[in-house]
Amino acid sequence: MADFDPTLPLMTFFRNNPDYDRLDEVEEMGALLQRQELVNKIFTGQASLDELLDCLNDQGFGVDDFIESTEEELEYVQENDLLRFADPSDLEFFAMATQ
């Protein structure tokens, strides 16, 4: 089995829309990259969760829905012991956060 990415529960995805034209698709890709960069920075201590939530809000995401789905994802990871498949160096964030 491939390594489990511990950032997965916080990830967002490309929001496709049948009404998007090429420019809309490029803008959404840029927004997705901005969100993912913030998720990665959270795990390295370079950004806060509040920064990600502000970004999501600015980009039209339902922040409460995001938090709820993230909680569900984290519960699923815990219940199925998926972190056993993670690269130990990827788990340094979790070790620091629980101290």
C-alpha positions as CSV (number, residue, x, y, z in Angstrom):
1,M,0.0,0.0,0.0
2,A,1.2,3.5,-0.8
3,D,2.1,5.9,2.0
4,F,-0.9,7.7,3.5
5,D,-0.8,11.5,3.1
6,P,-1.7,13.0,6.5
7,T,-2.8,16.2,4.8
8,L,-5.6,14.4,3.0
9,P,-8.3,15.2,5.6
10,L,-7.7,19.0,5.0
11,M,-7.5,18.9,1.2
12,T,-10.0,20.6,-1.0
13,F,-10.6,19.7,-4.6
14,F,-11.1,21.4,-8.0
15,R,-14.6,22.8,-8.2
16,N,-15.7,22.0,-11.7
17,N,-18.7,23.8,-13.1
18,P,-20.2,23.1,-16.6
19,D,-20.6,26.9,-17.0
20,Y,-16.8,27.5,-16.6
21,D,-14.9,28.8,-19.5
22,R,-11.2,28.4,-19.8
23,L,-10.4,31.5,-17.7
24,D,-12.7,30.2,-14.9
25,E,-10.9,26.9,-14.9
26,V,-7.5,28.6,-14.7
27,E,-8.8,30.8,-11.8
28,E,-10.1,27.8,-10.0
29,M,-6.8,25.9,-10.5
30,G,-5.0,28.9,-9.0
31,A,-7.4,29.0,-6.0
32,L,-7.0,25.2,-5.5
33,L,-3.2,25.6,-5.5
34,Q,-3.5,28.5,-3.0
35,R,-5.6,26.3,-0.7
36,Q,-3.3,23.4,-0.9
37,E,-0.2,25.5,-0.3
38,L,-1.9,26.8,2.9
39,V,-2.6,23.2,4.0
40,N,1.0,22.2,3.4
41,K,2.2,25.3,5.4
42,I,-0.1,24.4,8.3
43,F,1.7,21.1,8.5
44,T,5.1,22.8,8.6
45,G,4.0,25.4,11.1
46,Q,4.3,28.3,8.5
47,A,0.5,29.0,8.5
48,S,-2.4,28.7,10.9
49,L,-5.7,27.0,10.5
50,D,-7.4,30.4,10.7
51,E,-5.5,31.5,7.6
52,L,-6.8,28.5,5.7
53,L,-10.4,29.1,7.0
54,D,-10.2,32.8,5.9
55,C,-9.0,31.7,2.5
56,L,-11.8,29.1,2.2
57,N,-14.3,31.8,3.2
58,D,-12.9,34.3,0.7
59,Q,-13.1,31.6,-2.0
60,G,-16.8,30.9,-1.3
61,F,-16.4,27.6,0.7
62,G,-18.8,26.9,3.6
63,V,-16.3,27.0,6.4
64,D,-18.6,25.1,8.8
65,D,-19.1,22.4,6.2
66,F,-15.4,22.2,5.7
67,I,-14.8,21.8,9.4
68,E,-17.5,19.2,9.7
69,S,-16.2,17.1,6.8
70,T,-12.6,17.4,8.1
71,E,-13.7,16.1,11.5
72,E,-15.4,13.2,9.7
73,E,-12.3,12.5,7.7
74,L,-10.1,12.6,10.8
75,E,-12.5,10.2,12.6
76,Y,-12.3,7.8,9.7
77,V,-8.5,8.0,9.7
78,Q,-8.4,7.3,13.4
79,E,-11.0,4.5,13.4
80,N,-9.2,2.7,10.5
81,D,-5.7,3.3,11.9
82,L,-4.6,4.8,8.5
83,L,-1.7,6.7,10.0
84,R,0.2,3.4,10.2
85,F,0.6,3.8,6.5
86,A,2.1,7.3,6.8
87,D,5.8,8.1,6.4
88,P,7.0,8.8,10.0
89,S,8.6,12.1,8.9
90,D,5.2,13.2,7.8
91,L,3.8,12.7,11.3
92,E,6.1,15.2,13.0
93,F,3.3,17.8,12.9
94,F,1.0,15.5,14.8
95,A,3.7,14.7,17.4
96,M,4.3,18.4,18.0
97,A,0.5,19.2,18.1
98,T,-0.1,16.6,20.8
99,Q,2.7,17.7,23.1
